[in-house]
Amino acid sequence: MTAPIPSQRRALPILSSDEIGALKPALADVIEYRKSGLSLNWIVGCPLECGYCVRHLFDNFGMKSPRRLMSDEAAVAALVSHEYFRPHTTPLQLLNRATDPMLPVVKPHLFTVLRHLDDQGLTNHVLIITRWRTTAEDCALLNSFQHLRLTVLVTHSGIDNPSIEPVDSAIAARSLRTLHEHAERYRTVLYWRPVVPGLNDSDAHLERARELSHHAHATVFTGLFFRNEIKAYYETHGLPMPYEATARRKIMPEAAEQRILDTFHKGDSWGALFRKTSCGVAYAHGEADYNGHFGIRELCDICPEEQIARCQAAWDKPEPTTVTEEARRVGATGVVEVTDRAIVVEGLDEPPRYFLQHGFGYQCHDRAKPHHYRRHGRASIGWPAENGPQPG
């Protein structure tokens, strides 16, 4: 039986064309291809004032009331007709950039889009990221989708400074427990982030994460996006600076990661722990990683043995001619190389690289922005300078 979508007094208003035109172009574009999936963001605005939020990058941190850029039906149509969308293959993310999908005024629209996608028989992975309240009724709805491979990632940082994170982490902890308790067709991941040394990596914070890991099908830990826009917000509001410099990639210093792993390896008291989002999502569903991280073997040293076996069985080095043809079709220039770790290309920005990566189930890197050994895909801050690229 199909669970009813929760109603509300009125649907969220849709911004006018003039209002949309005043937005930063990247925010007005409802679809963005990110590493964890093709991301659909047709609602913008959030009252949760997390100081490190990526909304700073879109100049709309002050937009507190959620608004739609288009109807839910139009959003679905835009997604499934997108040039990079492939039925049953392309991983998807919903509302992970400019609002929280479980806000009371937002979630009826989230569930409507999920229903439209599920009614098409699509089996794509769909990721929903929240730090807000989730009820047993929400879980019943999430369980009602018959085809989508649905994962709810609950962001929990444990940051106790209300100036940085006004939302009590206990809200996310309760949601995680509720989601895990009621999970049948969907899966739940503890999204332990952002981990910032000296802010939320004390023994008490680690113990809290350890306990919560038992209420999730997997746990993923990651660092902080600290861009210039976020640094400016910290400076304006007199917040303690987490790092002296900003970076394009997430910051997870080597010592901070080692502290987490040392605690994790003390015994068998943790749930399954992963460095990468897609690794945790794949494990939760009993599948191989759709991002092909198995080629970057140093990432796998904390993975459960059964997950390594799954990824190894599915990991297949693609044929160079086929890769080159596909890469050229989406605009690659220069030499296209297929190493034992990744496809290496030139002239492609992130969306076409992710398109290739998800299509082949094999990492795809930009030759001009190499992924360095052991800090794969993370900023250089907190890592020794000699930690250079690993030969292919």
C-alpha positions in Angstrom: 0.0 0.0 0.0 1.3 3.4 -0.9 1.8 5.7 2.1 0.2 9.1 1.8 2.5 12.1 1.4 2.2 14.5 4.3 0.1 17.5 3.6 0.6 21.1 4.5 -1.6 24.2 4.4 -0.1 25.4 1.2 2.8 24.5 -1.1 6.0 26.4 -0.9 5.8 29.5 -3.2 7.7 29.5 -6.4 10.1 32.4 -7.0 9.3 34.7 -9.8 11.6 34.9 -12.9 13.0 38.2 -11.6 13.7 36.7 -8.2 15.4 33.7 -9.8 17.4 36.0 -12.0 18.7 37.8 -8.9 20.2 34.6 -7.5 23.7 33.5 -8.1 23.7 31.5 -11.4 25.0 28.4 -9.7 22.1 28.5 -7.2 19.5 29.2 -9.9 20.7 26.1 -11.8 18.7 23.3 -10.1 20.9 20.4 -11.2 24.6 20.0 -10.3 26.7 16.9 -10.8 28.6 16.1 -7.6 30.8 13.1 -6.8 28.0 11.4 -4.8 25.4 11.9 -7.5 23.5 14.1 -9.9 22.1 16.7 -7.4 18.6 18.2 -7.7 18.0 21.4 -5.7 14.7 22.9 -6.7 14.2 24.4 -3.2 16.4 27.1 -1.7 16.4 28.8 1.7 17.1 27.3 5.2 16.5 28.6 8.8 19.3 26.4 10.2 22.3 28.6 10.7 25.2 26.2 10.6 28.3 28.5 10.4 30.2 26.2 8.0 27.2 25.7 5.6 28.0 25.6 1.8 25.1 28.1 1.4 27.8 30.7 2.0 29.2 29.8 -1.4 25.9 30.7 -3.1 25.5 34.1 -1.3 22.1 33.0 0.1 22.9 32.3 3.7 20.5 35.0 4.7 17.6 33.3 2.9 15.9 31.6 5.8 12.5 30.8 4.3 12.5 27.9 1.8 11.2 28.8 -1.7 10.9 26.7 -4.8 12.6 27.5 -8.1 10.0 25.4 -10.0 7.2 22.9 -9.3 8.0 19.4 -8.1 6.8 17.9 -11.3 9.1 20.2 -13.4 12.0 19.3 -11.1 11.5 15.6 -11.8 11.2 16.3 -15.6 14.4 18.4 -15.5 16.3 15.6 -13.7 15.3 12.6 -15.8 15.8 14.6 -19.1 19.3 15.8 -18.0 22.1 14.9 -20.4 24.0 13.1 -17.7 21.0 11.2 -16.2 21.0 7.4 -16.9 18.1 5.3 -15.6 19.1 2.8 -12.9 22.7 3.9 -13.0 23.3 7.6 -12.1 23.3 8.1 -8.4 21.1 11.0 -7.3 21.0 13.5 -4.5 18.0 15.5 -3.4 18.1 18.9 -1.7 21.6 18.6 -0.4 22.9 22.1 -1.2 20.5 24.9 -0.1 18.0 23.7 2.4 17.3 20.7 4.7 15.0 18.2 3.1 13.3 17.2 6.3 12.2 20.7 7.3 8.4 20.4 7.8 7.6 22.8 4.9 10.1 21.1 2.6 9.6 17.3 3.1 6.1 17.1 1.4 7.9 18.3 -1.7 10.8 15.9 -1.2 8.3 13.0 -0.8 6.4 14.1 -3.9 9.6 14.0 -6.0 10.5 10.6 -4.6 7.1 9.3 -5.5 7.3 10.5 -9.1 10.8 8.9 -9.5 9.7 5.7 -7.9 6.5 5.5 -10.0 8.8 5.5 -13.0 10.3 2.2 -11.8 13.8 3.8 -11.4 16.2 1.9 -9.3 18.9 4.6 -9.0 20.6 5.3 -5.7 19.0 8.3 -4.1 20.8 10.1 -1.3 19.0 12.4 1.2 21.1 14.3 3.7 19.5 15.8 6.8 20.3 17.0 10.3 16.7 17.7 11.2 13.8 15.8 12.9 12.6 12.6 11.4 9.5 10.8 12.7 8.2 7.2 12.5 5.6 8.5 10.0 8.4 9.8 7.8 10.1 6.3 8.0 6.8 4.7 6.9 6.8 6.9 3.8 10.5 6.2 3.1 9.8 2.4 3.3 6.9 2.7 0.8 9.1 3.4 -2.2 9.4 0.2 -4.1 12.2 0.7 -6.6 14.6 3.5 -5.6 17.7 2.5 -3.6 17.2 5.1 -0.9 19.7 6.2 1.7 19.2 8.8 4.4 22.5 10.3 5.6 22.1 12.0 9.0 24.7 14.7 9.5 26.0 14.7 13.1 29.0 16.7 14.1 28.7 16.9 17.9 29.9 20.5 17.7 29.0 22.1 21.0 29.6 25.7 20.1 26.2 27.2 19.3 27.8 30.1 17.4 29.1 27.6 14.9 26.3 25.1 15.0 23.1 26.4 16.6 21.3 23.1 15.9 21.6 20.8 18.8 23.3 17.6 17.6 20.9 15.6 19.8 18.2 16.3 17.2 20.3 14.4 14.5 21.1 11.7 17.0 17.4 11.1 17.7 16.6 11.1 14.0 19.3 8.6 13.3 18.0 6.2 16.0 14.4 6.6 14.6 15.5 6.0 11.0 17.5 2.9 11.9 14.9 1.4 14.1 12.2 1.6 11.3 14.4 0.9 8.3 13.1 -1.7 5.9 13.5 -0.7 2.3 15.8 2.3 2.8 19.2 2.5 4.6 20.6 5.0 7.1 24.2 6.3 7.3 25.7 8.3 10.2 27.3 11.2 8.4 29.9 12.2 11.0 31.0 15.6 9.7 32.7 18.0 9.7 35.4 16.7 12.0 37.6 19.6 13.0 40.6 19.1 15.3 40.2 20.8 18.7 36.5 21.4 18.1 34.8 18.1 18.0 37.4 15.3 18.2 37.7 15.0 22.0 37.4 11.6 23.7 33.8 12.4 24.5 33.0 13.3 20.9 34.6 10.1 19.7 32.7 8.0 22.2 29.4 9.7 21.1 30.2 8.8 17.5 31.0 5.3 18.5 27.7 4.8 20.2 25.8 6.4 17.3 27.5 4.1 14.8 25.4 1.2 16.2 22.3 3.0 15.0 23.3 3.1 11.4 24.0 0.7 8.5 27.3 2.5 8.0 29.3 5.5 9.2 31.1 8.0 7.0 33.5 10.5 8.5 34.8 13.6 6.7 36.4 17.0 7.2 35.5 20.6 6.7 34.9 22.6 3.5 36.6 25.9 4.4 36.3 28.3 1.5 37.0 32.0 1.4 33.2 32.8 1.8 33.0 30.6 5.0 36.2 32.2 6.3 34.7 35.6 5.8 31.6 34.6 7.8 33.8 33.3 10.6 35.7 36.6 10.7 32.6 38.8 10.6 31.0 36.9 13.5 34.2 36.5 15.6 34.2 32.7 15.4 37.4 30.8 16.2 39.3 30.0 13.0 39.5 26.2 12.4 42.5 26.6 10.0 44.8 29.4 8.9 44.2 28.8 5.2 41.3 27.9 3.0 41.2 25.1 0.5 39.3 23.9 -2.6 38.9 20.5 -1.1 37.7 19.2 2.3 40.3 19.5 5.0 41.0 16.4 7.1 44.5 16.5 8.6 46.4 13.3 8.8 46.7 13.5 12.6 42.9 14.0 12.9 42.2 11.0 10.8 44.7 8.9 12.7 43.1 9.8 16.0 39.8 8.5 14.7 41.3 5.3 13.3 43.2 4.6 16.5 40.0 4.8 18.5 38.2 2.8 15.9 40.8 0.0 15.9 40.8 -0.4 19.7 38.1 -3.1 19.4 35.0 -4.3 17.7 32.7 -1.8 19.3 32.2 0.4 16.2 29.9 0.0 13.3 31.4 -0.2 9.8 33.4 3.0 9.2 34.3 4.6 5.8 36.2 7.5 4.4 34.0 8.1 1.4 30.3 8.7 1.1 29.6 6.3 -1.8 31.6 3.5 0.1 29.3 3.8 3.1 26.1 4.0 0.9 27.2 0.9 -1.2 28.0 -1.1 1.9 24.7 -0.2 3.5 22.9 -1.7 0.4 25.2 -4.7 0.1 26.7 -3.5 -3.2 30.1 -2.6 -4.6 31.1 1.1 -4.5 29.6 2.9 -7.5 32.5 5.4 -7.5 35.2 2.7 -8.1 37.3 3.6 -5.0 38.7 0.1 -5.0 41.3 1.3 -7.4 42.6 3.6 -4.7 43.6 0.7 -2.5 44.8 2.8 0.5 41.2 4.0 1.0 40.1 0.4 1.6 42.3 -0.4 4.6 39.5 0.3 7.1 36.7 -1.4 5.1 35.0 -4.6 6.2 36.4 -7.7 4.5 33.1 -8.5 2.9 32.9 -5.1 1.3 36.4 -5.3 -0.1 35.4 -8.7 -1.6 32.3 -7.1 -3.2 34.2 -4.2 -4.6 37.0 -6.4 -5.9 34.6 -8.7 -7.7 32.8 -5.7 -9.4 36.0 -3.7 -10.2 37.0 -4.0 -13.8 39.6 -2.0 -15.5 37.8 -0.5 -18.6 39.1 -0.9 -22.1 41.1 2.2 -23.1 39.6 2.6 -26.5 36.1 2.6 -25.1 37.1 5.1 -22.4 38.8 7.4 -24.9 35.7 7.4 -27.1 33.4 8.2 -24.3 35.8 10.9 -22.9 36.1 12.5 -26.3 32.4 12.5 -26.7 32.0 14.7 -23.5 34.9 17.0 -24.5 38.1 15.5 -23.2 41.3 16.9 -24.8 44.9 15.5 -24.8 45.8 11.9 -23.8 43.2 9.8 -22.1 45.0 7.3 -19.8 43.6 4.3 -17.9 45.9 3.4 -15.0 45.4 0.7 -12.4 44.0 3.4 -10.1 41.9 5.7 -12.3 41.0 7.1 -15.7 43.1 10.3 -16.2 41.8 13.0 -18.5 42.4 16.6 -19.6 40.0 19.4 -20.4 37.0 18.1 -18.4 35.5 19.8 -15.4 33.7 17.8 -12.7 30.3 16.9 -14.2 31.6 15.0 -17.3 34.3 13.4 -15.1 31.6 12.1 -12.7 29.6 11.0 -15.7 32.5 8.8 -16.8 33.2 7.7 -13.3 29.7 6.5 -12.6 29.3 5.0 -16.0 32.5 2.9 -15.8 32.5 2.4 -12.0 36.1 3.5 -12.1 37.7 6.7 -10.7 38.2 9.5 -13.2 40.7 12.2 -12.3 41.8 15.5 -13.9 45.5 15.3 -14.7 45.9 19.0 -13.7 44.5 18.3 -10.2 46.0 15.0 -9.1 44.7 12.9 -6.2 47.5 12.4 -3.8 48.4 9.1 -2.1 46.6 8.6 1.2 44.9 12.0 1.2 43.0 11.1 -1.9 40.6 14.0 -2.8 41.4 16.0 0.3 43.2 19.3 0.9 46.9 19.4 1.6 46.5 21.2 4.9 47.7 18.9 7.7 49.6 16.5 5.4 53.3 16.4 4.7 54.5 18.1 1.6 56.2 14.9 0.4 52.9 13.1 0.3 52.7 13.3 -3.5 50.9 11.4 -6.2 51.1 7.6 -6.3 52.5 6.3 -9.6 49.8 4.7 -11.7 
